């Protein structure tokens, strides 16, 4: 089936998986591997019958919708064949390798992000359309990340159980970023992976992300490829020294490796510019101020709305807003001060691409919060809600326009996002299989 130029909903992904099982009887199996916190099924599509396993995890974050579409495109590619002696040929030999594809790791979060698929289906959709519909949980409610926060969600446990059961030589986690370029994070090096990843991005016109907030201190053996550093390496505050507790690192118990594959919804021009930034220290201080100022303005509206909003215990969006208001903006901004001092002492130490990556983070933090609060205000039954909604909507609209203008965004078609993620997973599988043979 051709990949539509829009993201598939969770229900559409499940229906497509069931159709594939019917079209390829015996080669594909669909089963439930667990239940979410509120009772939604966690479904896994398995393709092939080989003794070695690749585990693919789609939609680990509910505001990153591309993974479900990639899951179906990948499964169909595997079921159609062909196999052969190419780089990924051995990995696509379904008599040798079984592919286990978790269709959505966070269906509860995805339900709170319902509307992303429709909001981004138009060719002229904007970041404002996206942020009005997106929902991203607090860290302790993100299944891949929750174990780091010492919280074991049923979704996390289901994934750990699958890992312990199939012992994958490779796990691929399918992520996307609102703006920037594409990059891959690895829990250990994969030989010959980098060139295949770069070739795919170049073929599809997607810039590589030279420097990223998520892996600013990770080792960088190839352009756009980052490898988890030793545990004592300094990391941004947004990272965690306890990353070994995450589901990303669990395949390592069995000699496996994890690849986190990020693709952008919108590309930015500076994402692949490795040239030294001419004034990185000043730029980072401006971005820190941007985060703090936007956070203060959203929190000021939240302060006025708190009396009539649903309590945090009953509202996941409210929990996110309180989490962000309780120091997250400052945590992000403070984490950049050492980088700014470093840039002052060694001009040219940070690249234009690295500053661009932090620029994306600075602008998206208040947009994420404002989008959630606008939804709560729209649903609130209080005389003060409409006025607060109008005031916040004015801020949100201005921030969204500035996001597009400052970062020179251009839309990456969904088909290209899916094609690149699929190619990257196959390249990682070929590389990882060659390494264990």
C-alpha positions in Angstrom: 0.0 0.0 0.0 1.4 3.5 -0.8 2.4 5.7 2.1 -0.1 8.6 2.3 1.4 12.0 2.8 0.0 12.3 6.2 0.5 10.6 9.6 -1.6 7.5 10.4 -3.7 7.5 13.5 -3.2 4.8 16.1 -6.4 3.1 15.0 -5.3 3.3 11.3 -2.0 1.7 12.2 -3.7 -1.2 14.0 -6.1 -1.7 11.1 -3.3 -1.6 8.5 -1.3 -4.2 10.6 -4.3 -6.5 10.7 -4.7 -6.2 6.9 -1.1 -7.1 6.4 -1.5 -10.2 8.6 -4.5 -11.2 6.4 -2.6 -10.6 3.2 0.5 -12.5 4.3 -0.9 -15.4 6.3 1.8 -17.2 8.3 4.4 -14.6 7.8 2.9 -12.0 10.1 1.3 -12.2 13.6 -0.4 -9.5 15.6 -0.7 -9.9 19.3 -1.2 -8.0 22.5 1.9 -7.6 24.7 0.2 -5.7 27.5 -2.2 -3.0 28.5 -1.8 0.7 29.0 -2.5 2.5 32.3 -6.1 3.1 31.4 -6.7 -0.3 29.6 -5.7 0.3 26.0 -4.0 -2.7 24.3 -0.3 -2.6 23.4 -0.1 -4.3 20.0 3.0 -5.9 18.4 3.2 -7.0 14.8 5.8 -9.8 14.3 7.1 -10.5 10.8 9.2 -13.6 10.0 10.3 -16.7 11.9 14.0 -16.3 12.2 16.0 -17.1 15.4 17.4 -13.6 15.7 15.2 -10.6 16.5 15.0 -6.9 15.7 12.6 -4.9 17.9 11.1 -1.7 16.6 9.2 0.7 18.9 6.8 3.2 17.3 5.1 6.2 18.9 7.1 6.2 22.2 6.2 9.9 22.4 2.6 10.8 21.6 3.5 14.1 19.9 5.8 12.3 17.5 3.4 10.6 15.1 5.7 9.4 12.3 6.6 6.1 13.9 3.3 4.4 13.3 3.4 5.2 9.6 7.0 3.9 9.5 6.0 0.7 11.3 3.5 -0.2 8.6 5.8 0.8 5.7 8.6 -1.2 7.2 6.4 -4.3 7.8 5.1 -4.2 4.2 8.6 -3.8 2.9 9.7 -6.9 4.8 6.7 -9.0 3.8 7.1 -8.1 0.2 10.8 -8.8 0.1 13.1 -9.2 -1.7 16.1 -10.5 0.2 19.6 -10.7 -1.1 23.3 -10.1 -0.4 22.9 -6.3 0.0 23.8 -4.4 3.2 20.4 -5.1 4.7 19.7 -8.3 2.8 20.6 -10.7 5.6 18.5 -8.7 8.1 15.5 -8.9 5.8 15.7 -12.7 5.3 12.7 -13.6 7.3 13.9 -17.2 7.7 16.8 -15.8 9.7 15.4 -12.7 11.4 12.1 -12.0 13.1 11.0 -8.4 13.2 8.9 -7.4 16.2 7.2 -4.1 15.8 5.4 -2.4 18.7 2.8 -0.3 16.9 2.3 2.3 19.7 4.1 2.3 23.0 2.0 5.1 24.5 -1.6 4.8 23.4 -2.9 6.8 26.3 -0.7 9.7 25.4 -1.6 9.3 21.7 -5.3 9.6 22.7 -4.5 13.0 24.2 -2.7 14.0 21.0 -5.7 13.1 18.9 -6.0 15.8 16.3 -2.3 15.9 15.3 -3.0 13.7 12.3 -5.8 15.9 11.0 -4.1 19.1 11.9 -1.0 18.2 9.9 -2.7 16.6 7.0 -3.0 19.8 5.0 0.1 20.6 2.8 0.1 24.2 4.2 -0.1 23.2 7.9 2.0 25.3 10.3 3.7 24.7 13.6 0.7 26.5 15.2 -1.6 23.7 13.9 0.7 21.1 15.3 1.2 22.7 18.8 -2.5 23.2 19.2 -3.1 19.4 19.1 0.2 18.0 20.5 0.5 16.5 24.0 3.8 15.4 25.5 3.6 13.8 29.0 5.8 14.6 32.0 9.0 12.6 32.0 7.7 10.2 34.7 4.8 9.2 32.3 7.0 8.6 29.2 7.3 4.8 28.9 10.9 4.8 27.6 12.0 7.4 30.1 9.9 6.6 33.2 12.3 4.0 34.6 14.9 6.7 34.9 12.5 8.6 37.1 12.1 5.4 39.2 8.6 4.8 38.0 7.6 1.6 36.3 4.7 2.1 34.0 2.8 -0.9 32.6 3.9 0.2 29.1 7.5 0.2 30.3 7.2 -3.2 31.8 5.6 -4.6 28.7 8.5 -3.4 26.6 11.1 -4.8 29.1 9.2 -8.1 29.0 9.4 -8.2 25.2 13.1 -7.4 25.4 13.8 -10.2 27.9 11.7 -12.6 25.8 13.1 -12.0 22.3 16.6 -10.7 23.3 16.9 -8.4 20.2 20.3 -7.8 18.6 18.9 -4.5 17.6 16.2 -2.2 19.0 15.1 0.8 16.9 13.0 3.5 18.6 11.2 5.7 16.1 11.1 9.4 17.0 10.6 12.7 15.3 11.4 16.3 16.1 9.4 19.4 15.3 12.2 21.2 13.5 15.8 20.8 12.6 17.5 17.9 10.8 17.7 14.1 11.1 20.0 12.3 13.5 20.5 8.9 15.1 21.6 8.0 18.6 23.2 4.7 19.3 23.9 3.0 22.6 27.1 1.7 21.0 28.9 2.1 17.6 27.5 0.4 14.5 30.1 -0.2 11.8 29.2 1.2 8.4 25.9 2.6 9.6 26.9 6.3 9.2 27.4 6.4 5.4 24.1 4.5 4.8 22.2 6.9 7.1 23.8 10.0 5.4 23.1 8.7 1.9 19.4 8.2 2.8 19.1 11.7 4.1 20.8 13.2 1.1 18.7 11.2 -1.3 15.5 12.5 0.3 16.6 16.0 0.8 16.6 16.0 4.6 19.4 17.9 6.4 21.6 16.1 8.9 21.5 17.5 12.4 25.1 18.5 13.2 24.7 18.9 16.9 21.6 18.3 18.9 20.1 19.2 22.3 19.4 15.5 23.0 23.0 14.4 22.4 25.1 17.5 22.7 27.8 15.7 24.8 27.5 12.3 23.1 30.3 11.0 20.9 29.9 12.0 17.3 31.8 9.5 15.1 29.9 10.4 11.9 27.9 13.4 10.8 24.4 13.1 12.3 25.3 10.0 14.3 25.8 10.1 18.1 27.0 7.3 20.4 26.2 7.1 24.1 29.4 8.2 26.0 30.9 6.7 29.2 28.7 7.2 32.2 30.9 9.8 33.8 30.7 12.2 30.8 29.0 15.5 31.5 25.5 15.9 30.0 23.0 18.6 29.6 20.4 18.9 32.4 17.8 17.6 29.9 19.8 14.3 29.8 20.2 11.9 32.7 23.0 10.2 34.4 20.6 7.3 35.0 20.0 6.6 31.3 21.2 3.0 31.8 17.8 2.4 33.5 15.9 3.3 30.4 14.4 0.9 27.9 17.0 2.1 25.4 19.8 0.3 27.3 17.9 -2.9 28.1 19.0 -4.8 25.0 22.5 -4.4 26.1 21.9 -7.2 28.7 21.9 -9.6 25.7 24.6 -7.9 23.6 22.1 -5.9 21.7 22.3 -2.2 20.6 19.6 0.5 20.3 19.3 3.1 17.6 17.0 6.1 18.2 16.0 7.5 14.8 14.9 11.1 14.6 13.4 12.8 11.6 12.2 16.4 11.4 8.6 17.5 10.6 10.1 20.8 9.3 13.7 21.2 8.2 15.8 24.2 9.2 18.6 25.7 7.1 21.2 25.9 9.8 20.7 22.4 11.1 23.5 21.0 8.9 25.9 23.9 9.1 29.0 22.8 11.0 30.8 26.2 10.7 31.7 27.9 14.0 29.0 30.2 15.3 30.3 33.8 15.3 28.7 34.8 18.6 27.6 31.6 20.3 27.8 32.9 23.9 25.6 35.9 23.2 23.2 33.7 21.2 22.8 31.2 24.0 22.1 33.9 26.5 19.4 35.3 24.2 17.9 31.8 23.9 18.0 31.3 27.7 16.1 34.6 28.1 13.6 33.5 25.5 12.9 30.3 27.4 12.5 32.1 30.7 10.4 34.9 29.3 8.0 32.6 27.4 7.7 30.3 30.5 6.9 33.2 32.7 4.2 34.5 30.4 2.5 31.0 30.1 2.8 30.5 33.9 1.2 33.9 34.5 -1.9 32.8 32.6 -1.8 29.4 34.3 -1.7 31.2 37.7 -5.0 33.0 36.9 -6.6 29.9 35.5 -5.7 27.4 38.3 -8.9 27.9 40.3 -11.1 26.6 37.6 -8.9 24.1 35.8 -9.2 20.3 36.5 -6.9 19.2 39.2 -3.5 17.7 38.2 -4.4 14.3 39.6 -7.2 14.1 37.1 -5.7 15.9 34.1 -2.5 14.8 32.3 -2.2 18.2 30.5 -2.5 20.0 33.8 0.3 17.8 35.2 2.5 18.8 32.3 1.8 22.5 32.8 2.6 22.3 36.5 5.8 20.3 35.8 6.9 23.0 33.4 6.0 25.8 35.7 7.8 24.2 38.6 11.3 25.0 37.3 11.6 23.3 33.9 12.1 26.5 32.0 14.8 27.6 34.3 16.4 24.1 34.3 16.7 24.2 30.5 18.0 27.8 30.5 20.5 27.2 33.3 21.9 24.2 31.5 23.1 26.5 28.7 25.1 28.8 30.9 28.2 26.6 31.0 28.0 26.4 27.3 27.8 30.2 27.0 30.8 30.6 29.3 32.7 28.0 27.3 31.9 29.9 24.1 33.1 33.1 25.6 36.4 31.5 26.5 36.9 29.8 23.2 35.1 31.6 20.4 34.1 29.2 17.6 33.7 26.3 20.0 30.0 25.8 19.2 28.8 25.4 15.7 25.9 27.2 13.9 24.1 23.8 13.8 24.4 23.3 17.6 23.1 26.8 18.3 20.3 26.1 15.9 19.3 23.0 17.8 19.1 24.9 21.0 17.1 27.6 19.3 14.5 25.0 18.4 14.3 24.0 22.1 14.1 27.5 23.3 11.1 28.3 21.0 9.2 25.1 21.4 9.1 25.0 25.2 6.6 27.8 25.7 4.7 26.7 22.5 4.2 23.3 24.0 2.9 24.7 27.2 0.7 27.4 25.6 -0.9 24.8 23.2 -1.9 22.6 26.2 -3.2 25.5 28.2 -5.2 26.8 25.3 -7.0 23.5 25.1 -7.8 23.5 28.8 -9.1 27.1 28.6 -11.2 26.3 25.6 -12.9 23.5 27.6 -13.2 25.5 30.9 -16.6 26.6 32.1 -15.7 29.9 33.8 -16.4 33.5 32.8 -12.7 34.3 33.0 -11.6 31.6 30.6 -12.5 33.3 27.2 -10.4 36.4 28.0 -7.4 34.4 29.2 -7.8 32.3 26.1 -7.7 35.4 23.8 -4.6 36.8 25.6 -2.7 33.5 25.4 -3.8 32.9 21.8 -2.3 36.2 20.8 1.0 35.2 22.4 0.9 31.7 20.9 0.2 33.0 17.4 3.1 35.5 17.6 5.5 32.8 19.0 4.5 30.3 16.2 5.1 32.9 13.5 8.4 33.7 15.0 9.3 30.0 15.2 8.8 29.7 11.4 10.5 32.9 10.5 13.6 32.7 12.8 14.4 29.1 11.8 13.4 29.4 8.2 11.3 26.2 8.4 10.4 24.1 5.3 8.0 21.2 5.5 9.4 17.7 5.1 6.7 15.6 3.4 5.5 12.7 5.5 6.4 10.2 2.8 10.0 11.3 3.0 10.1 11.1 6.8 8.8 7.6 6.6 11.1 6.6 3.7 14.2 7.9 5.6 13.2 6.2 8.9 12.6 2.9 7.1 15.9 3.1 5.3 17.7 3.9 8.5 16.2 1.0 10.4 17.1 -1.4 7.6 20.7 0.0 7.5 21.0 -0.3 11.3 19.7 -3.9 11.1 22.2 -4.8 8.4 25.1 -3.3 10.4 24.1 -4.8 13.7 23.6 -8.3 12.3 27.0 -8.2 10.6 28.5 -7.2 13.9 27.0 -10.2 15.8 27.7 -12.9 13.1 
